[in-house]
Amino acid sequence: MNYLVQFSLKNFLSFMDKETFVFFNSSDESLKNNLLEIENEKFTLSPVSAIYGANASGKTNLLKAIGFLKFLLTTSSTRKVNDPIPFLPFKLSQDEPTTFEIIFISEGIRYGYFTTFNQERILVEGLYTYPKGKQKKVFEREYLDGKYEYSYSREYLSILKDIELKSLPNKFFLSTVAEWSELPEIKNSIDFFENKIVINTDYLNPNWQHYTTEQLEKNEELKKMFLKLLQEINPTIKNIKSKIIRKKMNLEEFPSELPIELKLLMGKGETIQTDIKIIYDKENLVLDLSEESRGIQKLFEIGGPLLDILLKGEVLIFDELETSLHPLLARKIVELFINKKYNKKGAQLLFSTHDTNLLDLNFLRRDQIWITEKGKETNYSTKLVCLSQIKGIRKDENIQKGFLQGKYTKIPFLTGAYITKLYGDE
């Protein structure tokens, strides 16, 4: 069981003040089937959360922040003495440190991790665990009066005390301890960041098509689910044939003008190509993926990892889920995470979107919808609010219309004329 519970950030990109996103749920009694029951915990969690907002309001920056913390912790060990820490503060707070706080569940146990840092050093860092709901400190580290002070719970003292000497100001202690200790609390925590959070954003731009093809070759359950998604786009699709083609590079295939040394170096590798055919109901109609619509091509880019995450029970962070997808398919993907028949291990999806068709209180709960806003009124920093925190929203309210009118923010997304055209004078 691996879940993201809560994430807070301060002084990162467009976020100046502390803002907090949560996956746990409000007291709303509607759509209870949308919720995940968490073993040994008194709260429920959401399997999906959608983030809406105007362009440049900070939607992507929230997702980037989670990816950035993952990057910092998983690359910390490669940092050399005096290397600067990657640092992306709010433009008007360049001299202030950045803070991240995260609560997560790894292998069924809840953890809380926090850190404050600048370009030169980690200023504050700590890890807590909550076995059976009771808080227990694993470690705390704070830079005070020119030196670091460490503290631990008694059971961790003898193990972690010696690792202090291996710690550097520009390295995160969690990452350092993970190199030198087999403590389950440390192992589970770093594993959550390395393997349980999967990020898909434009700035990372992962090539997932190869992975999709490999999974379709060897995982029959995933292939059945993937075929159902394809049939949402086109019901006449009957089957898929896919394979990975690995080919060693031959020297004669390189341009003649390349230096022989470079040819020899590149010739040690191999090319990886995908061969994907779409088979239709109509006799003898077989199309190569390159002949298909952008929507189907997009599904092959994201579908394999997406379904793999569902089957493994991981956390997917996805920027602009609807890009190049048919709106009905984007909705179907969200449904897969909500539906316990497919999401048996409690996978979670946090995504940003402009697709207002998902703004439906018969589909998503109010606590599953978040809105970002940035403008003069917010000192040009991003503010994050959950729909459940806004008073006066009726259960039968047309929140799609309200959102486009700017009812839940200070900035309308469409003018009155367009609203009237879409919804009439109601």
NUGU-867657 format. One record per residue (C-alpha): residue number from 1; chain; x, z, y. Coordinates in steps of 0.2 Angstrom, whole numbers, always signed. Example, Ala and Ser with C-alpha at 12.3 -4.5 7.8 and 13.67 -1.06 7.14 Angstrom:
! residues 2
+-----+--------+-------+-------+-------+
| num | chaine |     u |     w |     v |
+-----+--------+-------+-------+-------+
|   1 |      A |   +62 |   +39 |   -22 |
|   2 |      A |   +68 |   +36 |    -5 |
+-----+--------+-------+-------+-------+
END
This chain:
! residues 426
+-----+--------+-------+-------+-------+
| num | chaine |     u |     w |     v |
+-----+--------+-------+-------+-------+
|   1 |      A |    +0 |    +0 |    +0 |
|   2 |      A |    +8 |    -6 |   +16 |
|   3 |      A |    -1 |    -5 |   +33 |
|   4 |      A |    +2 |    -6 |   +51 |
|   5 |      A |    -8 |    +8 |   +59 |
|   6 |      A |    -2 |    +8 |   +78 |
|   7 |      A |   +10 |    +0 |   +89 |
|   8 |      A |   +15 |    +5 |  +107 |
|   9 |      A |   +27 |    -3 |  +119 |
|  10 |      A |   +33 |    +0 |  +137 |
|  11 |      A |   +44 |   -10 |  +148 |
|  12 |      A |   +45 |   -26 |  +137 |
|  13 |      A |   +43 |   -44 |  +144 |
|  14 |      A |   +26 |   -43 |  +153 |
|  15 |      A |   +22 |   -25 |  +149 |
|  16 |      A |   +28 |   -13 |  +162 |
|  17 |      A |   +18 |    +3 |  +158 |
|  18 |      A |   +14 |   +10 |  +140 |
|  19 |      A |    +1 |    +0 |  +131 |
|  20 |      A |    -5 |    +4 |  +113 |
|  21 |      A |   -13 |    -7 |  +100 |
|  22 |      A |   -21 |    +2 |   +85 |
|  23 |      A |   -28 |    -5 |   +68 |
|  24 |      A |   -38 |   +11 |   +65 |
|  25 |      A |   -56 |   +11 |   +69 |
|  26 |      A |   -68 |   +18 |   +81 |
|  27 |      A |   -84 |   +27 |   +76 |
|  28 |      A |   -94 |   +11 |   +77 |
|  29 |      A |  -106 |   +11 |   +62 |
|  30 |      A |  -108 |    -8 |   +61 |
|  31 |      A |  -100 |   -20 |   +49 |
|  32 |      A |   -92 |    -6 |   +38 |
|  33 |      A |   -87 |   -19 |   +25 |
|  34 |      A |   -74 |   -25 |   +37 |
|  35 |      A |   -64 |    -9 |   +35 |
|  36 |      A |   -51 |    -4 |   +23 |
|  37 |      A |   -52 |   +13 |   +15 |
|  38 |      A |   -34 |   +21 |   +15 |
|  39 |      A |   -29 |   +33 |    +0 |
|  40 |      A |   -24 |   +50 |    +5 |
|  41 |      A |   -29 |   +47 |   +24 |
|  42 |      A |   -44 |   +52 |   +34 |
|  43 |      A |   -45 |   +36 |   +44 |
|  44 |      A |   -50 |   +18 |   +40 |
|  45 |      A |   -40 |    +3 |   +45 |
|  46 |      A |   -45 |   -14 |   +50 |
|  47 |      A |   -39 |   -29 |   +40 |
|  48 |      A |   -40 |   -40 |   +55 |
|  49 |      A |   -38 |   -39 |   +74 |
|  50 |      A |   -39 |   -53 |   +87 |
|  51 |      A |   -31 |   -54 |  +104 |
|  52 |      A |   -39 |   -64 |  +118 |
|  53 |      A |   -34 |   -67 |  +135 |
|  54 |      A |   -30 |   -80 |  +148 |
|  55 |      A |   -14 |   -90 |  +147 |
|  56 |      A |    +1 |   -80 |  +152 |
|  57 |      A |    -8 |   -64 |  +151 |
|  58 |      A |    +3 |   -57 |  +138 |
|  59 |      A |    -5 |   -60 |  +121 |
|  60 |      A |   +10 |   -68 |  +113 |
|  61 |      A |   +22 |   -55 |  +121 |
|  62 |      A |   +13 |   -41 |  +111 |
|  63 |      A |   +16 |   -50 |   +95 |
|  64 |      A |   +34 |   -54 |  +101 |
|  65 |      A |   +37 |   -35 |  +103 |
|  66 |      A |   +33 |   -31 |   +85 |
|  67 |      A |   +44 |   -46 |   +80 |
|  68 |      A |   +58 |   -40 |   +92 |
|  69 |      A |   +58 |   -22 |   +84 |
|  70 |      A |   +59 |   -30 |   +67 |
|  71 |      A |   +73 |   -41 |   +73 |
|  72 |      A |   +82 |   -26 |   +81 |
|  73 |      A |   +81 |   -15 |   +65 |
|  74 |      A |   +86 |   -28 |   +53 |
|  75 |      A |  +101 |   -35 |   +63 |
|  76 |      A |  +108 |   -19 |   +69 |
|  77 |      A |  +121 |   -17 |   +56 |
|  78 |      A |  +129 |   -34 |   +62 |
|  79 |      A |  +132 |   -27 |   +79 |
|  80 |      A |  +150 |   -24 |   +84 |
|  81 |      A |  +157 |   -10 |   +95 |
|  82 |      A |  +152 |   -13 |  +113 |
|  83 |      A |  +141 |   -27 |  +109 |
|  84 |      A |  +126 |   -27 |  +120 |
|  85 |      A |  +109 |   -23 |  +113 |
|  86 |      A |   +96 |   -37 |  +115 |
|  87 |      A |   +86 |   -31 |  +130 |
|  88 |      A |   +71 |   -39 |  +138 |
|  89 |      A |   +63 |   -28 |  +151 |
|  90 |      A |   +49 |   -31 |  +163 |
|  91 |      A |   +56 |   -41 |  +178 |
|  92 |      A |   +52 |   -27 |  +190 |
|  93 |      A |   +59 |   -13 |  +179 |
|  94 |      A |   +76 |   -20 |  +175 |
|  95 |      A |   +85 |    -3 |  +177 |
|  96 |      A |   +72 |    +6 |  +165 |
|  97 |      A |   +74 |    +7 |  +146 |
|  98 |      A |   +62 |    -1 |  +134 |
|  99 |      A |   +52 |   +10 |  +122 |
| 100 |      A |   +44 |    +6 |  +105 |
| 101 |      A |   +33 |   +17 |   +95 |
| 102 |      A |   +25 |   +12 |   +78 |
| 103 |      A |   +15 |   +21 |   +65 |
| 104 |      A |   +14 |   +12 |   +48 |
| 105 |      A |   +11 |   +16 |   +29 |
| 106 |      A |   +24 |   +10 |   +17 |
| 107 |      A |   +22 |   +12 |    -2 |
| 108 |      A |    +7 |   +23 |    +2 |
| 109 |      A |   +15 |   +36 |   +14 |
| 110 |      A |   +13 |   +36 |   +32 |
| 111 |      A |   +28 |   +36 |   +44 |
| 112 |      A |   +31 |   +36 |   +63 |
| 113 |      A |   +46 |   +29 |   +71 |
| 114 |      A |   +50 |   +28 |   +89 |
| 115 |      A |   +65 |   +22 |  +100 |
| 116 |      A |   +70 |   +21 |  +118 |
| 117 |      A |   +85 |   +10 |  +123 |
| 118 |      A |   +93 |    +0 |  +136 |
| 119 |      A |  +107 |   -14 |  +134 |
| 120 |      A |  +121 |    -1 |  +132 |
| 121 |      A |  +114 |   +12 |  +120 |
| 122 |      A |  +100 |   +19 |  +110 |
| 123 |      A |   +94 |   +34 |  +121 |
| 124 |      A |   +81 |   +41 |  +109 |
| 125 |      A |   +76 |   +38 |   +91 |
| 126 |      A |   +66 |   +47 |   +78 |
| 127 |      A |   +58 |   +45 |   +61 |
| 128 |      A |   +44 |   +56 |   +55 |
| 129 |      A |   +34 |   +55 |   +38 |
| 130 |      A |   +17 |   +62 |   +34 |
| 131 |      A |   +16 |   +66 |   +15 |
| 132 |      A |    -2 |   +73 |   +11 |
| 133 |      A |    -5 |   +72 |   +30 |
| 134 |      A |    +7 |   +85 |   +36 |
| 135 |      A |   +21 |   +80 |   +48 |
| 136 |      A |   +39 |   +81 |   +43 |
| 137 |      A |   +54 |   +76 |   +53 |
| 138 |      A |   +67 |   +65 |   +44 |
| 139 |      A |   +78 |   +64 |   +60 |
| 140 |      A |   +79 |   +64 |   +79 |
| 141 |      A |   +93 |   +57 |   +89 |
| 142 |      A |   +94 |   +59 |  +108 |
| 143 |      A |  +108 |   +55 |  +121 |
| 144 |      A |  +110 |   +70 |  +132 |
| 145 |      A |  +124 |   +75 |  +145 |
| 146 |      A |  +135 |   +61 |  +138 |
| 147 |      A |  +133 |   +64 |  +120 |
| 148 |      A |  +121 |   +63 |  +105 |
| 149 |      A |  +111 |   +77 |   +98 |
| 150 |      A |  +104 |   +75 |   +81 |
| 151 |      A |   +91 |   +86 |   +72 |
| 152 |      A |   +83 |   +85 |   +54 |
| 153 |      A |   +72 |   +94 |   +43 |
| 154 |      A |   +81 |  +106 |   +31 |
| 155 |      A |   +80 |   +95 |   +16 |
| 156 |      A |   +88 |   +80 |   +25 |
| 157 |      A |  +102 |   +89 |   +34 |
| 158 |      A |  +115 |   +88 |   +20 |
| 159 |      A |  +112 |   +70 |   +17 |
| 160 |      A |  +111 |   +63 |   +35 |
| 161 |      A |  +123 |   +75 |   +44 |
| 162 |      A |  +139 |   +65 |   +38 |
| 163 |      A |  +131 |   +49 |   +43 |
| 164 |      A |  +132 |   +54 |   +61 |
| 165 |      A |  +150 |   +50 |   +61 |
| 166 |      A |  +146 |   +32 |   +56 |
| 167 |      A |  +133 |   +29 |   +70 |
| 168 |      A |  +137 |   +19 |   +85 |
| 169 |      A |  +128 |   +20 |  +102 |
| 170 |      A |  +122 |    +2 |  +101 |
| 171 |      A |  +116 |    +3 |   +83 |
| 172 |      A |   +99 |   +11 |   +77 |
| 173 |      A |  +102 |   +26 |   +67 |
| 174 |      A |   +88 |   +21 |   +55 |
| 175 |      A |   +97 |    +5 |   +51 |
| 176 |      A |  +114 |   +14 |   +49 |
| 177 |      A |  +106 |   +27 |   +37 |
| 178 |      A |   +99 |   +13 |   +27 |
| 179 |      A |  +117 |    +7 |   +24 |
| 180 |      A |  +123 |   +24 |   +18 |
| 181 |      A |  +109 |   +32 |   +10 |
| 182 |      A |   +96 |   +29 |    -4 |
| 183 |      A |   +83 |   +42 |    +3 |
| 184 |      A |   +66 |   +35 |    -1 |
| 185 |      A |   +59 |   +39 |   +16 |
| 186 |      A |   +73 |   +28 |   +24 |
| 187 |      A |   +72 |   +14 |   +11 |
| 188 |      A |   +53 |   +13 |   +12 |
| 189 |      A |   +54 |   +12 |   +31 |
| 190 |      A |   +67 |    -1 |   +33 |
| 191 |      A |   +59 |   -11 |   +19 |
| 192 |      A |   +43 |   -11 |   +29 |
| 193 |      A |   +51 |   -20 |   +43 |
| 194 |      A |   +62 |   -32 |   +32 |
| 195 |      A |   +49 |   -37 |   +20 |
| 196 |      A |   +31 |   -31 |   +24 |
| 197 |      A |   +29 |   -38 |   +41 |
| 198 |      A |   +29 |   -57 |   +42 |
| 199 |      A |   +30 |   -65 |   +59 |
| 200 |      A |   +24 |   -83 |   +64 |
| 201 |      A |   +26 |   -87 |   +82 |
| 202 |      A |   +32 |  -102 |   +91 |
| 203 |      A |   +48 |   -94 |   +96 |
| 204 |      A |   +52 |   -91 |   +78 |
| 205 |      A |   +45 |  -107 |   +71 |
| 206 |      A |   +47 |  -104 |   +53 |
| 207 |      A |   +47 |  -119 |   +41 |
| 208 |      A |   +34 |  -114 |   +29 |
| 209 |      A |   +30 |  -130 |   +21 |
| 210 |      A |   +43 |  -129 |    +8 |
| 211 |      A |   +37 |  -112 |    +3 |
| 212 |      A |   +19 |  -117 |    +2 |
| 213 |      A |   +25 |  -131 |   -10 |
| 214 |      A |   +35 |  -120 |   -21 |
| 215 |      A |   +20 |  -108 |   -22 |
| 216 |      A |    +8 |  -121 |   -27 |
| 217 |      A |   +20 |  -127 |   -41 |
| 218 |      A |   +21 |  -109 |   -49 |
| 219 |      A |    +6 |   -99 |   -44 |
| 220 |      A |   -10 |  -104 |   -51 |
| 221 |      A |   -21 |   -91 |   -42 |
| 222 |      A |   -13 |   -96 |   -25 |
| 223 |      A |   -16 |  -114 |   -29 |
| 224 |      A |   -35 |  -111 |   -32 |
| 225 |      A |   -37 |  -101 |   -16 |
| 226 |      A |   -27 |  -115 |    -7 |
| 227 |      A |   -38 |  -129 |   -14 |
| 228 |      A |   -54 |  -119 |    -8 |
| 229 |      A |   -47 |  -119 |   +10 |
| 230 |      A |   -43 |  -138 |    +9 |
| 231 |      A |   -61 |  -141 |    +3 |
| 232 |      A |   -67 |  -132 |   +19 |
| 233 |      A |   -59 |  -146 |   +29 |
| 234 |      A |   -65 |  -160 |   +17 |
| 235 |      A |   -76 |  -156 |    +2 |
| 236 |      A |   -71 |  -173 |    -6 |
| 237 |      A |   -54 |  -166 |   -10 |
| 238 |      A |   -52 |  -164 |   -29 |
| 239 |      A |   -34 |  -158 |   -32 |
| 240 |      A |   -17 |  -156 |   -26 |
| 241 |      A |    +0 |  -162 |   -34 |
| 242 |      A |   +15 |  -155 |   -26 |
| 243 |      A |   +34 |  -153 |   -30 |
| 244 |      A |   +50 |  -149 |   -22 |
| 245 |      A |   +64 |  -162 |   -23 |
| 246 |      A |   +82 |  -156 |   -22 |
| 247 |      A |   +95 |  -169 |   -20 |
| 248 |      A |  +114 |  -167 |   -17 |
| 249 |      A |  +121 |  -175 |    -2 |
| 250 |      A |  +132 |  -191 |    -6 |
| 251 |      A |  +146 |  -195 |    +6 |
| 252 |      A |  +140 |  -213 |    +8 |
| 253 |      A |  +123 |  -208 |   +14 |
| 254 |      A |  +131 |  -201 |   +30 |
| 255 |      A |  +134 |  -212 |   +46 |
| 256 |      A |  +151 |  -221 |   +45 |
| 257 |      A |  +157 |  -214 |   +62 |
| 258 |      A |  +156 |  -196 |   +56 |
| 259 |      A |  +174 |  -188 |   +53 |
| 260 |      A |  +178 |  -187 |   +34 |
| 261 |      A |  +181 |  -168 |   +36 |
| 262 |      A |  +163 |  -166 |   +42 |
| 263 |      A |  +156 |  -177 |   +28 |
| 264 |      A |  +165 |  -167 |   +15 |
| 265 |      A |  +159 |  -151 |   +22 |
| 266 |      A |  +141 |  -157 |   +23 |
| 267 |      A |  +142 |  -165 |    +6 |
| 268 |      A |  +143 |  -148 |    -2 |
| 269 |      A |  +125 |  -145 |    +2 |
| 270 |      A |  +108 |  -152 |    -3 |
| 271 |      A |   +93 |  -159 |    +5 |
| 272 |      A |   +76 |  -151 |    +1 |
| 273 |      A |   +61 |  -163 |    +2 |
| 274 |      A |   +42 |  -160 |    -2 |
| 275 |      A |   +32 |  -172 |   -11 |
| 276 |      A |   +13 |  -168 |    -9 |
| 277 |      A |    -1 |  -179 |   -14 |
| 278 |      A |   -20 |  -176 |   -10 |
| 279 |      A |   -32 |  -182 |   -24 |
| 280 |      A |   -50 |  -186 |   -19 |
| 281 |      A |   -66 |  -188 |   -29 |
| 282 |      A |   -66 |  -206 |   -25 |
| 283 |      A |   -58 |  -216 |   -39 |
| 284 |      A |   -39 |  -220 |   -36 |
| 285 |      A |   -39 |  -212 |   -19 |
| 286 |      A |   -23 |  -202 |   -17 |
| 287 |      A |   -15 |  -199 |    +0 |
| 288 |      A |    +2 |  -193 |    +4 |
| 289 |      A |    +2 |  -178 |   +15 |
| 290 |      A |   +10 |  -188 |   +29 |
| 291 |      A |    -6 |  -199 |   +29 |
| 292 |      A |   -17 |  -184 |   +32 |
| 293 |      A |   -25 |  -176 |   +47 |
| 294 |      A |   -15 |  -164 |   +58 |
| 295 |      A |   -27 |  -150 |   +52 |
| 296 |      A |   -23 |  -153 |   +33 |
| 297 |      A |    -4 |  -154 |   +37 |
| 298 |      A |    -5 |  -138 |   +47 |
| 299 |      A |   -13 |  -129 |   +32 |
| 300 |      A |    +1 |  -134 |   +21 |
| 301 |      A |   +13 |  -127 |   +34 |
| 302 |      A |    +5 |  -110 |   +35 |
| 303 |      A |    -6 |  -109 |   +19 |
| 304 |      A |    +7 |  -104 |    +6 |
| 305 |      A |   +14 |   -89 |   +15 |
| 306 |      A |    -3 |   -84 |   +21 |
| 307 |      A |   -11 |   -83 |    +4 |
| 308 |      A |    +5 |   -75 |    -3 |
| 309 |      A |    +3 |   -61 |   +10 |
| 310 |      A |   -15 |   -59 |    +4 |
| 311 |      A |   -10 |   -57 |   -14 |
| 312 |      A |    +5 |   -45 |   -10 |
| 313 |      A |    -4 |   -34 |    +3 |
| 314 |      A |    +7 |   -37 |   +18 |
| 315 |      A |    +5 |   -38 |   +37 |
| 316 |      A |    +4 |   -55 |   +45 |
| 317 |      A |    +7 |   -57 |   +64 |
| 318 |      A |    +1 |   -75 |   +69 |
| 319 |      A |    +2 |   -82 |   +87 |
| 320 |      A |   -12 |   -94 |   +91 |
| 321 |      A |   -20 |   -95 |   +74 |
| 322 |      A |   -32 |  -109 |   +78 |
| 323 |      A |   -18 |  -122 |   +84 |
| 324 |      A |   -21 |  -138 |   +75 |
| 325 |      A |   -34 |  -130 |   +64 |
| 326 |      A |   -53 |  -134 |   +63 |
| 327 |      A |   -62 |  -119 |   +71 |
| 328 |      A |   -72 |  -117 |   +54 |
| 329 |      A |   -55 |  -116 |   +45 |
| 330 |      A |   -48 |  -103 |   +57 |
| 331 |      A |   -64 |   -93 |   +54 |
| 332 |      A |   -62 |   -95 |   +35 |
| 333 |      A |   -44 |   -88 |   +36 |
| 334 |      A |   -50 |   -73 |   +45 |
| 335 |      A |   -64 |   -71 |   +32 |
| 336 |      A |   -51 |   -71 |   +18 |
| 337 |      A |   -43 |   -55 |   +25 |
| 338 |      A |   -60 |   -47 |   +28 |
| 339 |      A |   -67 |   -51 |   +10 |
| 340 |      A |   -61 |   -38 |    -2 |
| 341 |      A |   -63 |   -51 |   -16 |
| 342 |      A |   -48 |   -60 |   -10 |
| 343 |      A |   -39 |   -47 |    +0 |
| 344 |      A |   -38 |   -34 |   -15 |
| 345 |      A |   -22 |   -26 |    -8 |
| 346 |      A |   -27 |   -23 |   +10 |
| 347 |      A |   -17 |   -36 |   +19 |
| 348 |      A |   -18 |   -36 |   +37 |
| 349 |      A |   -19 |   -50 |   +50 |
| 350 |      A |   -15 |   -48 |   +69 |
| 351 |      A |   -17 |   -64 |   +78 |
| 352 |      A |   -19 |   -71 |   +96 |
| 353 |      A |   -32 |   -84 |   +99 |
| 354 |      A |   -41 |   -94 |  +112 |
| 355 |      A |   -55 |   -98 |   +99 |
| 356 |      A |   -71 |   -90 |  +106 |
| 357 |      A |   -81 |   -95 |   +91 |
| 358 |      A |   -74 |   -79 |   +83 |
| 359 |      A |   -82 |   -68 |   +97 |
| 360 |      A |   -97 |   -63 |   +87 |
| 361 |      A |  -102 |   -45 |   +84 |
| 362 |      A |  -110 |   -51 |   +67 |
| 363 |      A |   -93 |   -56 |   +62 |
| 364 |      A |   -80 |   -45 |   +70 |
| 365 |      A |   -82 |   -27 |   +75 |
| 366 |      A |   -79 |   -22 |   +93 |
| 367 |      A |   -64 |   -12 |   +88 |
| 368 |      A |   -57 |   -28 |   +80 |
| 369 |      A |   -56 |   -37 |   +97 |
| 370 |      A |   -43 |   -34 |  +110 |
| 371 |      A |   -41 |   -42 |  +127 |
| 372 |      A |   -25 |   -44 |  +138 |
| 373 |      A |   -25 |   -46 |  +157 |
| 374 |      A |   -12 |   -48 |  +170 |
| 375 |      A |   -13 |   -51 |  +188 |
| 376 |      A |   -11 |   -44 |  +205 |
| 377 |      A |   -23 |   -30 |  +201 |
| 378 |      A |   -11 |   -25 |  +187 |
| 379 |      A |    +5 |   -26 |  +197 |
| 380 |      A |    +8 |   -42 |  +187 |
| 381 |      A |   +10 |   -32 |  +171 |
| 382 |      A |    +0 |   -34 |  +155 |
| 383 |      A |   -14 |   -22 |  +152 |
| 384 |      A |   -22 |   -21 |  +134 |
| 385 |      A |   -39 |   -15 |  +131 |
| 386 |      A |   -50 |   -15 |  +115 |
| 387 |      A |   -68 |   -20 |  +116 |
| 388 |      A |   -74 |    -4 |  +109 |
| 389 |      A |   -66 |    +5 |  +124 |
| 390 |      A |   -78 |    -4 |  +136 |
| 391 |      A |   -94 |    +5 |  +139 |
| 392 |      A |  -111 |    -3 |  +139 |
| 393 |      A |  -108 |   -17 |  +126 |
| 394 |      A |  -124 |   -19 |  +116 |
| 395 |      A |  -123 |   -22 |   +97 |
| 396 |      A |  -133 |   -39 |  +100 |
| 397 |      A |  -123 |   -44 |  +115 |
| 398 |      A |  -117 |   -62 |  +117 |
| 399 |      A |   -99 |   -57 |  +119 |
| 400 |      A |   -93 |   -75 |  +119 |
| 401 |      A |  -103 |   -78 |  +134 |
| 402 |      A |   -98 |   -62 |  +142 |
| 403 |      A |   -79 |   -65 |  +139 |
| 404 |      A |   -80 |   -82 |  +146 |
| 405 |      A |   -88 |   -75 |  +162 |
| 406 |      A |   -75 |   -62 |  +163 |
| 407 |      A |   -87 |   -48 |  +160 |
| 408 |      A |   -73 |   -38 |  +151 |
| 409 |      A |   -59 |   -42 |  +163 |
| 410 |      A |   -57 |   -45 |  +181 |
| 411 |      A |   -54 |   -64 |  +179 |
| 412 |      A |   -68 |   -76 |  +173 |
| 413 |      A |   -63 |   -89 |  +161 |
| 414 |      A |   -76 |  -102 |  +166 |
| 415 |      A |   -85 |  -105 |  +182 |
| 416 |      A |  -104 |  -101 |  +183 |
| 417 |      A |  -108 |  -120 |  +181 |
| 418 |      A |  -100 |  -121 |  +165 |
| 419 |      A |  -108 |  -105 |  +158 |
| 420 |      A |  -125 |  -112 |  +163 |
| 421 |      A |  -121 |  -128 |  +154 |
| 422 |      A |  -116 |  -119 |  +138 |
| 423 |      A |  -129 |  -106 |  +138 |
| 424 |      A |  -142 |  -110 |  +150 |
| 425 |      A |  -149 |   -98 |  +162 |
| 426 |      A |  -152 |   -83 |  +150 |
+-----+--------+-------+-------+-------+
END
